[in-house]
């Protein structure tokens, strides 16, 4: 007769927690079972992680991709769902770029990492740390 569900949803720009709650409420209101639903964002003592994205023409993205290409370590830019520590940096207005190896099945059974890609990532990170892009070097 009653149910309480907790939904944990990853947001992507330009979504907000409030907008996602409204969308879920609208979805539930349109269901044929005739039940009523209340949807709300649960208050927290720490802020929710807001979504972020850097455009391909952002200075940090361009600089890192150019340096990697020059080093023979081409990168494949993509956007992904990731509520993690880097979201806090982005929320503070710090341009944030995540570099990761190729693989598959993130956070599920059969998750794996391509070892050649992991080795290339290590080389790329060493190069970036040794010669930080101008935008990063200004903040150090």
Kinemage of the C-alpha trace (Angstrom):
@kinemage 1
@onewidth
@group {chain A} dominant
@subgroup {mainchain}
@vectorlist {calphas} color= white
{ca unk a 1} P 0.000 0.000 0.000
{ca unk a 2} L 2.965 2.309 0.655
{ca unk a 3} L 6.514 2.460 -0.573
{ca unk a 4} L 9.439 4.752 0.008
{ca unk a 5} L 12.098 4.864 -2.676
{ca unk a 6} L 15.420 6.649 -2.589
{ca unk a 7} L 16.721 7.524 -6.033
{ca unk a 8} L 20.373 8.400 -6.553
{ca unk a 9} L 20.684 10.020 -9.945
{ca unk a 10} L 23.741 11.290 -11.774
{ca unk a 11} L 23.174 14.703 -13.319
{ca unk a 12} L 24.688 16.115 -16.484
{ca unk a 13} L 24.905 19.802 -17.419
{ca unk a 14} L 22.640 21.764 -17.403
{ca unk a 15} L 20.533 19.593 -15.035
{ca unk a 16} L 20.013 20.509 -11.389
{ca unk a 17} L 18.844 18.435 -8.417
{ca unk a 18} L 15.575 20.400 -8.281
{ca unk a 19} L 14.957 19.925 -11.996
{ca unk a 20} L 15.612 16.189 -11.709
{ca unk a 21} L 13.108 15.956 -8.824
{ca unk a 22} L 10.485 17.767 -10.914
{ca unk a 23} L 11.127 15.452 -13.880
{ca unk a 24} L 10.794 12.358 -11.677
{ca unk a 25} L 7.556 13.726 -10.188
{ca unk a 26} L 6.169 14.355 -13.683
{ca unk a 27} L 7.174 10.842 -14.754
{ca unk a 28} L 5.462 9.260 -11.737
{ca unk a 29} L 2.326 11.374 -12.201
{ca unk a 30} L 1.936 9.960 -15.695
{ca unk a 31} L 1.970 6.299 -14.596
{ca unk a 32} L -1.248 4.302 -14.966
{ca unk a 33} L -1.340 2.822 -11.461
{ca unk a 34} L -3.071 5.888 -10.026
{ca unk a 35} L -0.805 6.293 -7.011
{ca unk a 36} L 0.209 9.687 -5.704
{ca unk a 37} L 3.854 10.472 -5.233
{ca unk a 38} L 5.862 13.086 -3.415
{ca unk a 39} L 9.321 13.761 -4.750
{ca unk a 40} L 11.872 15.887 -2.930
{ca unk a 41} L 15.605 16.442 -2.701
{ca unk a 42} L 16.779 15.213 0.693
{ca unk a 43} L 18.685 17.910 2.612
{ca unk a 44} L 22.323 17.130 3.402
{ca unk a 45} L 24.971 18.633 5.637
{ca unk a 46} L 27.435 18.629 2.735
{ca unk a 47} L 26.582 19.903 -0.751
{ca unk a 48} L 25.532 17.579 -3.517
{ca unk a 49} L 28.095 17.223 -6.298
{ca unk a 50} L 27.003 19.409 -9.195
{ca unk a 51} L 27.623 18.253 -12.777
{ca unk a 52} L 30.264 19.978 -14.859
{ca unk a 53} L 31.756 19.796 -18.337
{ca unk a 54} L 34.592 21.547 -20.115
{ca unk a 55} L 34.163 22.291 -23.796
{ca unk a 56} L 36.762 20.939 -26.221
{ca unk a 57} L 37.908 24.497 -26.976
{ca unk a 58} L 38.609 25.269 -23.276
{ca unk a 59} L 42.240 26.359 -22.750
{ca unk a 60} L 43.007 23.501 -20.346
{ca unk a 61} L 41.578 20.857 -22.685
{ca unk a 62} L 43.390 22.264 -25.730
{ca unk a 63} L 46.731 22.533 -23.895
{ca unk a 64} L 46.592 19.016 -22.459
{ca unk a 65} L 45.485 17.436 -25.764
{ca unk a 66} L 48.231 19.281 -27.691
{ca unk a 67} L 50.926 18.215 -25.217
{ca unk a 68} L 49.800 14.607 -25.293
{ca unk a 69} L 49.632 14.567 -29.094
{ca unk a 70} L 53.148 16.035 -29.296
{ca unk a 71} L 54.380 13.297 -26.968
{ca unk a 72} L 52.824 10.622 -29.184
{ca unk a 73} L 50.101 9.922 -26.614
{ca unk a 74} L 46.868 10.879 -28.376
{ca unk a 75} L 43.817 11.171 -26.139
{ca unk a 76} L 40.189 10.491 -26.968
{ca unk a 77} L 38.040 13.235 -25.370
{ca unk a 78} L 34.666 12.129 -24.043
{ca unk a 79} L 32.118 13.108 -21.450
{ca unk a 80} L 31.066 10.663 -18.802
{ca unk a 81} L 28.939 10.502 -15.671
{ca unk a 82} L 31.209 10.841 -12.675
{ca unk a 83} L 30.189 12.107 -9.259
{ca unk a 84} L 33.659 12.209 -7.702
{ca unk a 85} L 36.152 14.473 -5.983
{ca unk a 86} L 36.819 16.435 -9.153
{ca unk a 87} L 33.235 17.721 -9.026
{ca unk a 88} L 34.169 19.690 -5.880
{ca unk a 89} L 37.015 21.376 -7.770
{ca unk a 90} L 34.707 22.255 -10.663
{ca unk a 91} L 32.082 23.592 -8.210
{ca unk a 92} L 34.794 25.882 -6.787
{ca unk a 93} L 35.370 27.314 -10.268
{ca unk a 94} L 38.618 25.422 -10.923
{ca unk a 95} L 38.724 24.050 -14.488
{ca unk a 96} L 38.859 20.287 -14.079
{ca unk a 97} L 39.896 17.627 -16.551
{ca unk a 98} L 40.021 13.907 -15.754
{ca unk a 99} L 42.409 11.598 -17.562
{ca unk a 100} L 41.750 7.880 -17.436
{ca unk a 101} L 42.823 4.708 -19.227
{ca unk a 102} L 40.632 2.844 -21.677
{ca unk a 103} L 38.573 0.007 -20.288
{ca unk a 104} L 35.027 -1.093 -19.839
{ca unk a 105} L 32.281 -2.068 -17.451
{ca unk a 106} L 32.910 0.780 -15.019
{ca unk a 107} L 31.639 -0.042 -11.510
{ca unk a 108} L 30.053 -3.332 -12.539
{ca unk a 109} L 30.947 -6.992 -12.854
{ca unk a 110} L 33.670 -7.528 -15.415
{ca unk a 111} L 35.161 -4.028 -15.049
{ca unk a 112} L 38.538 -3.927 -16.742
{ca unk a 113} L 41.391 -1.660 -17.770
{ca unk a 114} L 43.418 -1.896 -20.967
{ca unk a 115} L 47.010 -2.310 -19.712
{ca unk a 116} L 48.659 -0.569 -22.699
{ca unk a 117} L 46.327 2.362 -22.132
{ca unk a 118} L 47.203 2.418 -18.421
{ca unk a 119} L 50.917 2.561 -19.251
{ca unk a 120} L 50.271 5.407 -21.720
{ca unk a 121} L 48.272 7.242 -19.065
{ca unk a 122} L 51.216 7.002 -16.669
{ca unk a 123} L 53.496 8.469 -19.352
{ca unk a 124} L 50.989 11.239 -20.036
{ca unk a 125} L 50.650 12.145 -16.357
{ca unk a 126} L 54.449 12.268 -15.944
{ca unk a 127} L 54.676 14.626 -18.910
{ca unk a 128} L 51.899 16.902 -17.612
{ca unk a 129} L 53.415 17.050 -14.111
{ca unk a 130} L 56.893 17.755 -15.524
{ca unk a 131} L 55.572 20.527 -17.790
{ca unk a 132} L 52.164 21.717 -16.506
{ca unk a 133} L 49.942 23.488 -19.037
{ca unk a 134} L 49.947 27.298 -18.530
{ca unk a 135} L 46.492 27.371 -16.929
{ca unk a 136} L 47.536 24.755 -14.366
{ca unk a 137} L 50.976 26.263 -13.746
{ca unk a 138} L 49.379 29.634 -12.878
{ca unk a 139} L 47.477 28.026 -9.985
{ca unk a 140} L 50.517 26.191 -8.529
